[in-house]
């Protein structure tokens, strides 16, 4: 944790050294950013709350989105500048050819206990091996939940074909479990904590073991936007980097902003587990995730993730 914090300090120092008075020559001063109502969006709201965007001569307007795929038309026509994306979505969109996206700023890496497969308290299913022939609910098919669960199934001696996956929104998972429409559910926070309070039992911690340290979320932009707006991009990233430093060291700062853009109450925000907020993505972890997705057939081509990380912004 100390090394991660030091890395953030060094990054912010180097970005600050570039200066923050480029507002007069920035290509854009007003940005529209798509945010998903999840904890990973917190650094942007921390930046707004602390005046980091204003200090860079930027006005940031937010638009709540549910999935990056749905806003690609806005990204491509320029009506949305940046957006929060899971690494899975970033990889999938690039693989589909719908857009050329680039990792703009890393946000959160998985930590143990933040995403798990759970079963009802009276379920005979006790381990991953017991899922053979069973149905597991995931929020989206062929995405992060199915990918990390498959890795643990294989560790338990099963194949991905031994389990049936079905799409069930997180908000409907508990009902689906109680009515036995599904045998198990893959849940993330804050739904995971709520499920455990309701009596659900964790059988797989899908952010540990073979899937430990995988990158979760980042801010994404299009390759074209980066090329057209280098000075704006540099200013935006400086502000986000300062907020990322705060998020990495001050949990209370995250707790304070989450209720302002989500339906998560303050008490729940303070109780749920979070991943690690850090300065940069671990490239090995990013490539590992890409390899898992390709290995399960969720990506057509095996990607080289280094092509998605700009060598320099601004």
Buried (B, 14 or more C-beta within 10 A) or exposed (E): EEEBBEBBBEBBEEBEEEEBEBBEEBEBBEBBBBBBBBBBBBBBBBBBBBEBBBBBBBEBEBEEBEBBBEBBEBBBEBEBBBBBBBBBBBBBBBBEEBBBBBBBBBBBBBBBBBBBBBBBEEBEBEEBBBBBEBBBBBBBEBBBBBBBBBBBBBBBEBEBEBBEBEEBEBEBBBEBBEEEBBBBBBBBBBBBBBBBEEEBBBBBBBBBEBBBBBBBBBBBBBBBBBEEBBBBBBBBBBBBBBBBBBBBBEEEBBBBBBBEBBEBEEEBBBBBBBBBBBBBBBEEBBBBBBBBBBBBEBBEEEBEBEEBBBEEBB
